Amino acid sequence: EISDVNRETVLQTMRDHGVDVLLQGHTHRPAVHPVEVDGRPAQRLVLGDSYEQGSMIEGDQGGPRLV
């Protein structure tokens, strides 16, 4: 079974550092994951693995997206 990060740890890390966007290496669930931190919309950007799913984050005024 594929595991993912601990959601509460992610939220606490974002709180501790005062950020609304967290970029992380792969967890086998590459995507732009919407989250909410203390009532504020935020995002966890997860890259795909570099061997089979090579990916990057690209962004503009419309926000970040996984490519």
C-alpha positions as CSV (number, residue, x, y, z in Angstrom):
1,E,0.0,0.0,0.0
2,I,1.3,3.5,-0.9
3,S,1.5,5.8,2.1
4,D,1.3,9.6,2.2
5,V,2.5,12.3,4.5
6,N,0.8,12.9,7.9
7,R,-1.8,15.6,7.2
8,E,-1.6,17.2,10.6
9,T,2.2,17.4,10.4
10,V,1.9,19.1,7.0
11,L,-0.6,21.7,8.4
12,Q,1.5,22.3,11.5
13,T,4.7,22.8,9.4
14,M,2.9,25.3,7.3
15,R,1.6,27.1,10.4
16,D,5.1,27.1,12.0
17,H,6.6,28.7,9.0
18,G,3.7,31.0,8.1
19,V,3.3,29.7,4.5
20,D,0.3,29.0,2.3
21,V,2.2,26.9,-0.2
22,L,4.4,23.8,0.6
23,L,6.5,22.2,-2.2
24,Q,7.6,18.7,-1.4
25,G,9.3,15.8,-3.1
26,H,7.3,12.8,-4.2
27,T,5.0,10.6,-2.1
28,H,3.7,8.7,-5.1
29,R,0.7,11.0,-5.2
30,P,1.9,13.9,-7.4
31,A,-0.7,16.7,-7.6
32,V,-1.6,20.1,-6.4
33,H,-3.4,19.2,-3.1
34,P,-5.7,21.9,-1.7
35,V,-5.6,22.2,2.1
36,E,-6.9,24.7,4.6
37,V,-4.6,26.1,7.3
38,D,-6.4,27.9,10.1
39,G,-9.3,28.7,7.8
40,R,-7.1,30.0,5.0
41,P,-6.9,28.2,1.6
42,A,-3.4,26.8,1.0
43,Q,-1.7,24.2,-1.3
44,R,0.6,21.3,-1.0
45,L,2.5,20.8,-4.3
46,V,3.8,17.3,-4.7
47,L,6.3,16.4,-7.4
48,G,6.2,12.9,-9.1
49,D,9.1,10.6,-8.7
50,S,12.1,11.4,-11.0
51,Y,12.4,7.9,-12.4
52,E,9.0,7.2,-13.9
53,Q,6.9,10.4,-13.5
54,G,9.4,13.3,-14.0
55,S,7.5,16.5,-13.2
56,M,7.9,20.1,-12.3
57,I,5.8,22.9,-10.9
58,E,4.9,25.8,-13.3
59,G,3.0,28.9,-12.4
60,D,1.6,32.2,-13.5
61,Q,-1.2,34.5,-12.4
62,G,-3.5,31.5,-12.5
63,G,-1.5,29.8,-9.8
64,P,0.8,26.8,-9.7
65,R,0.2,23.6,-11.6
66,L,2.0,20.3,-11.9
67,V,3.5,19.6,-15.4
